[in-house]
């Protein structure tokens, strides 16, 4: 999957069949994030789109923790 | 609850005890939105904050549908 670096964060955009499918994905991401103790910003917009933004605020940018979270999300 | 009008949308910010509680709220909002067939933009950020943005894209601004959705969310 294609994460891009944007403003000190890893960003990826997703598009789904509908809002319900988008919410299923968001809840899977939330479960992975809780398990890792590292939480992405999640924007659900336009009824079927999701944008994930991963950064480590305490470090002011992308860290290995963000990269590991991105890899875990890619495995969903 | 205090919705503000901002750029042709109704916007409200929420803060929760933690990410899990924020996700419970988001899923309740999603259920209400599905029932109404009208979907807010939902931003989950800073591990415990949620921003809801309600607008009717086809009308280019806030409509009664947005106000009804806001009222339904207030009842959660």
Backbone of each chain as ProteinMPNN parsed JSONL, in Angstrom:
{"seq_chain_A": "XXXXXXXXXXXXXXXXXXXXXXXXXXXXXXXXXXXXXXXXXXXXXXXXXXXXXXXXXXXXXXXXXXXXXXXXXXXX", "coords_chain_A": {"N_chain_A": [[0.854, -1.191, 0.0], [0.329, 2.344, -0.451], [1.664, 4.612, 1.366], [2.08, 8.053, 1.894], [4.506, 10.582, 2.661], [3.726, 13.465, 4.377], [3.912, 16.587, 5.538], [5.334, 15.86, 7.903], [4.089, 13.483, 8.575], [2.74, 10.163, 8.025], [0.534, 9.461, 5.47], [-2.519, 8.131, 4.241], [-5.061, 7.621, 1.827], [-8.295, 6.22, 1.52], [-10.94, 4.593, -0.244], [-14.262, 3.471, -0.101], [-17.023, 1.123, -0.596], [-19.329, 2.079, 0.614], [-20.638, 4.037, 3.392], [-21.0, 2.329, 5.597], [-19.2, 0.222, 5.138], [-16.839, 1.656, 5.181], [-16.847, 2.36, 7.896], [-16.526, -0.158, 9.097], [-13.882, -0.699, 8.36], [-12.608, 1.44, 9.695], [-13.084, 0.737, 12.352], [-11.582, -1.595, 12.514], [-9.014, -0.553, 12.162], [-8.945, 1.018, 14.465], [-8.89, -0.952, 16.429], [-6.41, -2.193, 15.994], [-4.79, 0.025, 16.504], [-5.338, 0.505, 19.223], [-4.277, -1.834, 20.295], [-1.59, -1.412, 19.807], [-1.156, 0.844, 21.224], [-0.916, 3.286, 19.999], [-2.151, 5.927, 18.188], [-3.754, 6.757, 15.213], [-4.701, 9.767, 13.415], [-7.964, 9.881, 12.211], [-9.959, 10.464, 9.536], [-13.188, 10.445, 8.456], [-14.922, 10.913, 5.599], [-17.006, 12.472, 3.069], [-18.913, 10.44, 2.894], [-17.929, 7.869, 2.08], [-15.204, 7.746, 2.257], [-11.929, 7.513, 3.72], [-9.335, 9.014, 5.539], [-6.195, 8.355, 6.794], [-3.844, 9.519, 9.14], [-0.669, 9.391, 10.308], [1.438, 10.101, 12.912], [4.027, 10.931, 15.272], [3.426, 12.773, 17.845], [4.921, 13.576, 20.074], [7.477, 13.392, 19.164], [7.491, 15.003, 17.044], [7.219, 14.201, 14.389], [7.504, 11.55, 11.907], [7.983, 8.319, 13.175], [9.508, 5.1, 13.99], [7.43, 3.819, 15.257], [5.166, 4.808, 13.984], [5.63, 3.762, 11.45], [5.474, 1.032, 11.997], [2.812, 0.856, 12.771], [1.586, 1.605, 10.382], [2.322, -0.585, 8.794], [0.955, -2.624, 10.137], [-1.664, -1.835, 9.666], [-1.719, -2.116, 6.921], [-1.799, -4.851, 6.777], [-4.381, -5.497, 7.332]], "CA_chain_A": [[0.0, 0.0, 0.0], [1.131, 3.529, -0.726], [1.638, 5.732, 2.303], [2.92, 9.172, 1.476], [4.903, 11.466, 3.754], [3.11, 14.771, 4.136], [3.908, 17.444, 6.727], [5.782, 15.136, 9.094], [3.172, 12.388, 8.882], [2.396, 9.194, 6.981], [-0.882, 9.691, 5.119], [-3.086, 7.318, 3.171], [-6.493, 7.805, 1.556], [-9.024, 5.005, 1.154], [-12.327, 4.8, -0.681], [-15.011, 2.234, 0.127], [-18.307, 1.02, -1.302], [-20.286, 2.962, 1.274], [-20.289, 4.489, 4.743], [-20.942, 1.189, 6.521], [-17.935, -0.485, 4.884], [-15.796, 2.546, 5.7], [-16.854, 2.254, 9.36], [-15.923, -1.452, 9.444], [-12.433, -0.487, 8.25], [-12.18, 2.341, 10.779], [-13.08, -0.014, 13.614], [-10.415, -2.499, 12.479], [-7.838, 0.306, 12.411], [-9.0, 1.416, 15.877], [-8.497, -2.115, 17.239], [-4.953, -2.304, 15.829], [-4.192, 1.176, 17.181], [-5.441, 0.262, 20.656], [-3.338, -2.911, 20.625], [-0.236, -0.861, 19.744], [-1.073, 2.034, 22.067], [-0.521, 4.413, 19.138], [-3.439, 6.235, 17.551], [-3.715, 7.648, 14.052], [-5.856, 10.611, 13.145], [-8.851, 9.194, 11.268], [-11.001, 11.333, 8.985], [-14.199, 9.787, 7.623], [-15.501, 12.063, 4.885], [-17.636, 12.208, 1.769], [-19.717, 9.226, 3.129], [-17.292, 6.569, 1.804], [-13.749, 7.91, 2.189], [-11.216, 7.581, 4.991], [-7.933, 9.423, 5.486], [-5.418, 8.072, 8.0], [-2.658, 10.355, 9.298], [0.124, 8.784, 11.378], [2.62, 10.854, 13.318], [4.321, 10.833, 16.699], [3.416, 14.186, 18.245], [5.986, 13.854, 21.042], [8.748, 13.465, 18.433], [7.339, 16.013, 15.99], [7.336, 13.652, 13.035], [7.295, 10.117, 11.7], [8.93, 7.444, 13.858], [9.314, 3.665, 13.726], [6.113, 3.448, 15.76], [4.225, 5.102, 12.894], [5.863, 2.806, 10.351], [4.934, -0.266, 12.415], [1.345, 0.964, 12.718], [1.225, 1.579, 8.948], [2.449, -1.983, 8.328], [-0.135, -3.392, 10.746], [-2.883, -1.457, 8.946], [-1.626, -2.732, 5.589], [-2.118, -6.285, 6.876], [-5.825, -5.676, 7.582]], "C_chain_A": [[0.891, 1.241, 0.0], [0.895, 4.624, 0.304], [2.51, 6.834, 1.725], [3.317, 9.975, 2.722], [4.437, 12.867, 3.436], [3.106, 15.538, 5.46], [4.308, 16.709, 7.994], [4.848, 14.025, 9.52], [3.117, 11.408, 7.721], [0.897, 9.315, 6.733], [-1.311, 8.671, 4.07], [-4.594, 7.56, 3.074], [-7.095, 6.5, 1.052], [-10.415, 5.39, 0.677], [-13.05, 3.461, -0.618], [-16.351, 2.266, -0.601], [-19.352, 1.955, -0.694], [-19.815, 3.28, 2.695], [-20.116, 3.314, 5.706], [-19.625, 0.423, 6.365], [-16.756, 0.348, 5.38], [-15.697, 2.423, 7.222], [-16.279, 0.926, 9.838], [-14.398, -1.333, 9.409], [-11.915, 0.356, 9.409], [-12.119, 1.59, 12.107], [-11.943, -1.036, 13.668], [-9.13, -1.72, 12.774], [-7.781, 0.678, 13.894], [-8.519, 0.284, 16.78], [-6.976, -2.315, 17.194], [-4.255, -1.184, 16.608], [-4.212, 0.983, 18.698], [-4.425, -0.787, 21.095], [-1.897, -2.389, 20.669], [-0.064, 0.328, 20.683], [-0.615, 3.263, 21.292], [-1.69, 4.685, 18.204], [-3.286, 7.177, 16.376], [-4.842, 8.671, 14.138], [-6.657, 9.929, 12.037], [-9.915, 10.179, 10.817], [-11.907, 10.507, 8.089], [-14.938, 10.91, 6.914], [-16.109, 11.633, 3.559], [-18.369, 10.876, 1.754], [-19.043, 7.89, 2.821], [-15.766, 6.633, 1.775], [-13.158, 8.009, 3.595], [-9.803, 8.058, 4.72], [-7.288, 9.108, 6.831], [-4.156, 8.916, 7.995], [-1.9, 9.865, 10.522], [1.328, 9.661, 11.671], [2.827, 10.64, 14.809], [4.498, 12.247, 17.22], [4.599, 14.512, 19.167], [7.35, 13.974, 20.364], [8.681, 14.471, 17.282], [7.497, 15.481, 14.585], [7.106, 12.159, 13.011], [8.385, 9.316, 12.405], [8.671, 5.983, 13.457], [7.947, 3.189, 14.203], [5.044, 3.696, 14.686], [4.379, 4.096, 11.755], [5.32, 1.423, 10.712], [3.407, -0.257, 12.39], [0.869, 0.911, 11.27], [1.277, 0.149, 8.402], [1.312, -2.847, 8.884], [-1.464, -3.09, 10.032], [-2.883, -2.074, 7.556], [-2.015, -4.213, 5.629], [-3.612, -6.527, 7.106], [-6.525, -6.223, 6.341]], "O_chain_A": [[2.054, 1.189, 0.4], [0.018, 5.469, 0.126], [3.557, 6.565, 1.135], [2.571, 10.041, 3.699], [4.716, 13.398, 2.361], [2.383, 15.18, 6.39], [3.698, 16.904, 9.045], [4.812, 13.658, 10.694], [3.407, 11.765, 6.579], [0.095, 9.276, 7.666], [-0.568, 8.38, 3.132], [-5.295, 7.684, 4.078], [-6.485, 5.777, 0.264], [-10.993, 6.378, 1.13], [-12.509, 2.437, -1.036], [-16.758, 3.292, -1.146], [-20.16, 2.546, -1.411], [-18.747, 2.849, 3.13], [-19.2, 3.304, 6.528], [-19.013, 0.025, 7.356], [-15.795, -0.188, 5.932], [-14.598, 2.386, 7.775], [-15.614, 0.88, 10.874], [-13.709, -1.806, 10.313], [-10.903, 0.023, 10.026], [-11.195, 1.794, 12.895], [-11.404, -1.312, 14.74], [-8.275, -2.172, 13.535], [-6.714, 0.658, 14.506], [-7.83, 0.521, 17.772], [-6.341, -2.572, 18.217], [-3.254, -1.42, 17.285], [-3.223, 1.263, 19.377], [-3.789, -0.646, 22.14], [-1.084, -2.86, 21.464], [1.06, 0.774, 20.913], [-0.001, 4.169, 21.855], [-2.163, 3.784, 17.51], [-2.749, 8.275, 16.522], [-5.823, 8.463, 14.851], [-6.093, 9.459, 11.049], [-10.69, 10.674, 11.635], [-11.464, 9.94, 7.09], [-15.523, 11.772, 7.569], [-15.777, 10.585, 3.006], [-18.445, 10.235, 0.706], [-19.542, 6.854, 3.262], [-15.11, 5.693, 1.326], [-13.789, 8.514, 4.523], [-9.144, 7.581, 3.797], [-7.772, 9.539, 7.877], [-3.475, 9.021, 6.975], [-2.416, 9.912, 11.638], [2.14, 9.933, 10.787], [1.914, 10.219, 15.519], [5.56, 12.852, 17.069], [5.202, 15.579, 19.061], [8.27, 14.579, 20.914], [9.687, 14.752, 16.63], [7.869, 16.225, 13.679], [6.585, 11.575, 13.962], [9.571, 9.604, 12.249], [7.751, 5.679, 12.697], [7.37, 2.267, 13.626], [4.133, 2.888, 14.509], [3.395, 3.64, 11.173], [4.775, 0.721, 9.86], [2.785, -1.254, 12.028], [-0.126, 0.256, 10.961], [0.399, -0.274, 7.65], [0.775, -3.7, 8.179], [-2.281, -3.986, 9.825], [-3.926, -2.506, 7.065], [-2.499, -4.76, 4.639], [-4.053, -7.676, 7.074], [-7.737, -6.437, 6.359]]}, "seq_chain_B": "XXXXXXXXXXXXXXXXXXXXXXXXXXXXXXXXXXXXXXXXXXXXXXXXXXXXXXXXXXXXXXXXXXXXXXXXXXXX", "coords_chain_B": {"N_chain_B": [[-26.347, 21.467, 23.334], [-23.478, 22.889, 21.691], [-23.378, 23.664, 18.588], [-21.463, 25.119, 16.024], [-21.607, 27.373, 13.254], [-19.62, 27.077, 10.466], [-17.934, 27.847, 7.694], [-20.062, 27.095, 5.95], [-21.024, 24.829, 7.202], [-22.205, 22.811, 9.967], [-20.462, 22.521, 12.938], [-18.954, 20.633, 15.505], [-16.914, 20.104, 18.356], [-15.591, 17.506, 20.328], [-14.428, 16.048, 23.383], [-12.965, 13.224, 24.871], [-12.544, 10.641, 27.416], [-10.685, 8.757, 26.597], [-9.254, 7.055, 23.708], [-10.79, 4.764, 23.157], [-13.31, 5.362, 24.251], [-13.936, 7.552, 22.703], [-14.214, 6.237, 20.244], [-16.48, 4.672, 20.733], [-18.437, 6.655, 20.881], [-18.218, 7.646, 18.234], [-19.135, 5.449, 16.789], [-21.783, 5.368, 17.621], [-22.709, 7.781, 16.54], [-22.338, 7.131, 13.855], [-24.262, 5.142, 13.52], [-26.673, 6.559, 13.895], [-26.401, 8.313, 11.734], [-26.469, 6.541, 9.56], [-29.08, 5.616, 9.843], [-30.465, 7.914, 9.197], [-29.633, 8.338, 6.664], [-27.798, 10.271, 6.074], [-24.641, 11.654, 6.214], [-22.168, 12.676, 8.412], [-18.978, 14.396, 8.256], [-16.343, 12.945, 9.999], [-13.84, 13.442, 12.255], [-11.357, 11.875, 13.981], [-9.065, 12.581, 16.346], [-5.878, 13.35, 17.905], [-5.927, 11.282, 19.79], [-8.1, 11.33, 21.65], [-10.078, 13.03, 20.83], [-12.865, 14.272, 18.934], [-14.117, 15.611, 15.96], [-17.04, 16.713, 14.503], [-18.504, 17.408, 11.385], [-21.07, 18.812, 9.678], [-22.756, 19.01, 6.696], [-24.616, 19.731, 3.687], [-23.678, 18.572, 0.818], [-24.771, 18.623, -1.759], [-26.368, 20.812, -1.678], [-24.681, 22.778, -1.054], [-24.308, 23.835, 1.496], [-25.591, 24.352, 4.872], [-28.463, 22.532, 5.707], [-31.922, 21.701, 6.579], [-31.753, 18.993, 6.971], [-29.189, 18.63, 7.979], [-29.491, 20.003, 10.375], [-31.378, 18.396, 11.634], [-29.922, 16.046, 11.891], [-27.914, 16.951, 13.608], [-29.455, 17.46, 15.901], [-30.288, 14.868, 16.475], [-27.855, 13.695, 17.103], [-27.232, 15.161, 19.351], [-29.003, 14.024, 21.112], [-27.84, 11.667, 21.81]], "CA_chain_B": [[-24.962, 21.394, 22.852], [-23.144, 24.098, 20.952], [-22.863, 23.575, 17.236], [-21.153, 26.424, 15.439], [-21.578, 27.367, 11.794], [-18.246, 27.358, 10.047], [-17.703, 27.514, 6.278], [-21.195, 26.385, 5.351], [-21.236, 23.547, 7.875], [-22.335, 22.778, 11.422], [-19.253, 21.877, 13.46], [-18.828, 20.531, 16.955], [-15.745, 19.374, 18.853], [-15.819, 16.704, 21.533], [-13.216, 15.458, 23.98], [-13.353, 12.042, 25.642], [-11.554, 10.144, 28.37], [-9.609, 8.086, 25.844], [-9.555, 6.682, 22.32], [-11.863, 3.766, 23.124], [-14.572, 6.066, 24.508], [-14.185, 8.341, 21.487], [-14.703, 5.321, 19.2], [-17.867, 4.313, 21.076], [-19.24, 7.805, 20.431], [-18.203, 7.685, 16.765], [-20.004, 4.384, 16.284], [-23.176, 5.795, 17.848], [-22.986, 8.798, 15.513], [-22.429, 6.426, 12.576], [-25.545, 4.433, 13.492], [-27.686, 7.602, 13.674], [-26.211, 8.818, 10.371], [-26.973, 5.511, 8.654], [-30.54, 5.593, 9.962], [-30.995, 9.111, 8.529], [-29.124, 8.405, 5.297], [-27.051, 11.534, 5.936], [-23.393, 11.284, 6.873], [-21.255, 13.771, 8.753], [-17.546, 14.125, 8.279], [-15.938, 12.611, 11.372], [-12.387, 13.43, 12.444], [-10.882, 11.387, 15.281], [-7.691, 13.107, 16.353], [-5.27, 13.57, 19.22], [-6.251, 10.063, 20.544], [-9.343, 11.367, 22.448], [-10.929, 14.124, 20.366], [-13.662, 14.036, 17.727], [-14.785, 16.768, 15.347], [-18.1, 16.395, 13.542], [-18.791, 18.481, 10.432], [-22.323, 18.457, 8.992], [-23.146, 19.892, 5.602], [-25.281, 19.034, 2.584], [-22.828, 18.946, -0.315], [-25.586, 18.881, -2.947], [-26.979, 22.143, -1.544], [-23.601, 23.737, -0.823], [-24.372, 24.484, 2.802], [-26.358, 23.713, 5.94], [-29.903, 22.399, 5.442], [-32.689, 21.113, 7.681], [-31.24, 17.632, 7.18], [-28.035, 18.768, 8.886], [-29.989, 20.392, 11.704], [-32.017, 17.214, 12.245], [-28.843, 15.135, 12.286], [-27.287, 17.554, 14.8], [-30.358, 17.226, 17.039], [-30.25, 13.43, 16.783], [-26.56, 13.454, 17.762], [-27.338, 15.756, 20.692], [-29.783, 13.134, 21.974], [-27.053, 10.46, 22.135]], "C_chain_B": [[-24.717, 22.514, 21.85], [-22.526, 23.776, 19.587], [-22.544, 24.987, 16.758], [-21.235, 26.306, 13.911], [-20.212, 27.852, 11.339], [-18.091, 26.912, 8.589], [-18.825, 26.708, 5.657], [-21.445, 25.024, 5.955], [-21.534, 23.782, 9.352], [-21.174, 21.962, 11.969], [-19.355, 21.785, 14.974], [-17.621, 19.668, 17.317], [-16.076, 18.707, 20.176], [-14.477, 16.205, 22.059], [-13.652, 14.349, 24.936], [-12.218, 11.584, 26.555], [-10.375, 9.469, 27.659], [-10.119, 7.702, 24.452], [-10.743, 5.73, 22.247], [-13.229, 4.419, 23.327], [-14.944, 6.93, 23.296], [-14.759, 7.454, 20.38], [-16.134, 4.86, 19.479], [-18.81, 5.421, 20.597], [-19.345, 7.824, 18.904], [-19.13, 6.611, 16.19], [-21.485, 4.69, 16.526], [-23.594, 6.825, 16.803], [-23.19, 8.122, 14.151], [-23.779, 5.726, 12.432], [-26.694, 5.413, 13.223], [-27.617, 8.097, 12.223], [-26.749, 7.823, 9.341], [-28.494, 5.494, 8.661], [-31.164, 6.769, 9.212], [-30.569, 9.183, 7.071], [-28.383, 9.702, 5.017], [-25.808, 11.416, 6.81], [-22.523, 12.486, 7.164], [-19.822, 13.395, 8.391], [-17.153, 13.955, 9.741], [-14.422, 12.583, 11.427], [-12.082, 12.994, 13.866], [-9.413, 11.786, 15.357], [-7.195, 13.3, 17.781], [-5.676, 12.523, 20.237], [-7.542, 10.139, 21.372], [-10.316, 12.455, 22.006], [-11.663, 13.74, 19.082], [-14.224, 15.365, 17.244], [-15.807, 16.262, 14.335], [-18.369, 17.623, 12.682], [-19.979, 18.052, 9.584], [-22.623, 19.482, 7.913], [-23.862, 19.066, 4.551], [-24.589, 19.459, 1.3], [-23.664, 19.346, -1.533], [-26.233, 20.264, -2.896], [-25.927, 23.214, -1.251], [-23.675, 24.453, 0.513], [-25.214, 23.689, 3.783], [-27.843, 23.692, 5.569], [-30.601, 21.832, 6.682], [-32.212, 19.698, 7.997], [-30.046, 17.654, 8.135], [-28.495, 19.107, 10.298], [-30.655, 19.212, 12.409], [-30.972, 16.206, 12.702], [-28.141, 15.649, 13.542], [-28.141, 17.296, 16.047], [-30.332, 15.752, 17.457], [-28.941, 13.075, 17.505], [-26.593, 14.02, 19.185], [-28.091, 14.841, 21.659], [-29.012, 11.881, 22.378], [-26.598, 10.49, 23.59]], "O_chain_B": [[-25.654, 23.023, 21.236], [-21.31, 23.634, 19.458], [-23.274, 25.933, 17.055], [-20.959, 25.243, 13.354], [-19.722, 28.895, 11.772], [-18.118, 25.715, 8.301], [-18.578, 25.751, 4.924], [-22.016, 24.15, 5.302], [-21.167, 24.812, 9.916], [-20.928, 20.843, 11.518], [-19.783, 22.727, 15.641], [-17.345, 18.651, 16.681], [-16.754, 19.28, 21.028], [-13.532, 15.975, 21.305], [-14.591, 14.52, 25.713], [-11.092, 12.075, 26.474], [-9.224, 9.601, 28.074], [-11.258, 7.989, 24.084], [-11.602, 5.87, 21.377], [-14.195, 4.067, 22.649], [-16.112, 7.023, 22.919], [-15.675, 7.859, 19.665], [-16.915, 4.679, 18.545], [-19.846, 5.152, 19.988], [-20.432, 7.997, 18.352], [-19.829, 6.856, 15.207], [-22.339, 4.311, 15.724], [-24.691, 6.753, 16.25], [-24.089, 8.487, 13.394], [-24.369, 5.719, 11.351], [-27.581, 5.129, 12.417], [-28.646, 8.277, 11.57], [-27.401, 8.211, 8.372], [-29.124, 5.373, 7.611], [-32.256, 6.646, 8.657], [-31.09, 10.005, 6.316], [-28.338, 10.176, 3.882], [-25.904, 11.117, 8.0], [-22.177, 13.238, 6.253], [-19.499, 12.217, 8.24], [-17.576, 14.722, 10.606], [-13.786, 11.793, 10.729], [-12.486, 13.643, 14.831], [-8.61, 11.37, 14.521], [-7.977, 13.4, 18.727], [-5.765, 12.824, 21.427], [-8.049, 9.091, 21.771], [-11.269, 12.768, 22.721], [-11.149, 12.986, 18.256], [-14.745, 16.15, 18.035], [-15.483, 15.488, 13.434], [-18.453, 18.742, 13.19], [-19.912, 17.057, 8.862], [-22.731, 20.677, 8.189], [-23.734, 17.842, 4.522], [-24.85, 20.532, 0.756], [-23.317, 20.284, -2.251], [-26.603, 20.823, -3.928], [-26.237, 24.404, -1.206], [-23.159, 25.562, 0.651], [-25.513, 22.515, 3.563], [-28.406, 24.711, 5.167], [-29.964, 21.525, 7.689], [-32.261, 19.258, 9.146], [-29.919, 16.786, 8.998], [-27.975, 18.583, 11.282], [-30.518, 19.043, 13.621], [-31.109, 15.588, 13.758], [-27.812, 14.869, 14.436], [-27.619, 16.959, 17.109], [-30.353, 15.435, 18.646], [-28.937, 12.245, 18.415], [-26.043, 13.421, 20.11], [-27.856, 14.871, 22.867], [-29.489, 11.11, 23.211], [-25.927, 9.564, 24.046]]}, "name": "protein", "num_of_chains": 2, "seq": "XXXXXXXXXXXXXXXXXXXXXXXXXXXXXXXXXXXXXXXXXXXXXXXXXXXXXXXXXXXXXXXXXXXXXXXXXXXXXXXXXXXXXXXXXXXXXXXXXXXXXXXXXXXXXXXXXXXXXXXXXXXXXXXXXXXXXXXXXXXXXXXXXXXXXXXX"}
